[in-house]
């Protein structure tokens, strides 16, 4: 027996040494590759609040749910040849916020939740990959579906102790010298003296929200801030599910960004889909999935550019953290999913809230009126009714949930502990409706906030192999800095 144990121990030691040698060899190979790689067109795509559950939900939604034929429809970026994973904790929490995680992704160091571009002492300023490349002569673009002075885009050009200091962030945006800003508007742009838009113009920017002007932008346009002619909650672009065909989408701002930034020296473009996160906070799976799919369409634009510049372009796609504790699988549905019924939802929770507010203002909002609106916009019907899709008929439990939500919304009963668990500070009606249809489809949520899930990293093009493996989120910035010789 002793001899057997000795032999096993020796074999394990040999195996572990071989594994260690292999790991060192792989690490050295990646380092050598990074020394040889030299991308000069770099796209950094960040799905705010996007991790594996959000990504796979979009693939399931577009896939086939028929028994015997169950299959995913892969997204553009999930087919990238390189996949890694990054850990998202910040200096204060394993469930971090966008300010600290975006700082790690842009600058390569940890900080407190709520802090942008500064160290743990909230005084020391870092230098972002975008600032480094700007100083090398590259052109720089920042695009987001939410306000451009929101935490994630701000982490590429601003250094503030509080992410809520929006006006100061806007001033730093105008002073950045970056070449292109696009997507959402500016949050809290007016301090009573001069708006951020005026400051941008004073700093030589063309500021426009005219659709035709935006579509005509090119490399001769100079420095540009182009924001969506149509805005939704808090100055962001509309959710993809709410947008009309003639409205500008994230992909359009990426395409125009390429036109503005294109040059022989190089460019860096950070593109954020910020409302994936906002839909996650609100537990609205359909809005979340729709924006993830729109995000993928924007990535397709970058892939098309990369095909024309195959040895010069790097595309990295990741998230900053996960939001909502989203999962595929719900207690009441067992092993079953029915994502096809999600297509019955026609609007985001934000748009439905607006519709409810309009009905209340008209003085015509009874529970019966609500049921009519619910059937039209979510496909859900009362128990005992003939729903167009049988699975969308509410059971007695779900119907009672909706009745309570209506009563709580109309009475303002939203502040208690139980109510905070039920509604998370959102309109009781809309969040109850999204929970009902999500749960019927087989989607669950654990939170209205961020979680500590690791986040996948997908890479394509010149230098992509650097992103193989598992690593801290700070290493994403460091890898980009090394690949572009930015520091």
ABEGO torsion letter per residue (X at the ends): XAAAAAAAAAAAAAAAAAAAAAAAAAAAAAAAAAAABBBABBBBBBBBGBBAAAAAAAAAAABBABBGABBBBBBAAAABABBBBBBABBAABABBBAAAAAAAAAAGBBBBBGBBGBBAAGABBBBBAAAAAAAAGBBBBBBBABBAABAAAAAAABBBABAABAAAAAAAAAAAGBABBBEBBBBGABAGABBAAAAAAAAGBBBBABAAAAAABBAAAEBBBBBBABBBBGGBBBBAAABBAABBBAAAAAAAAAAAABBAAEBBBBBBBAAAAAAAAAGBAAAAAAAAAAAAAAAAAAAAAAAABAAABBBBBBBABBBGGBBBEBAAAEABBBAAAAAABABBAAAAAAAAAAAAAAGBBBAAAAAAAAAAAAGBBBBGBBBABAAABBBAAAAAAAAAAAAAAAAGBAABAAAAAAAGGBBAAAAAAAAAAAAAAGBBBABABBBABBBBBBBBEBGAAAABEBBBAAAAAAAAAAAAGAX
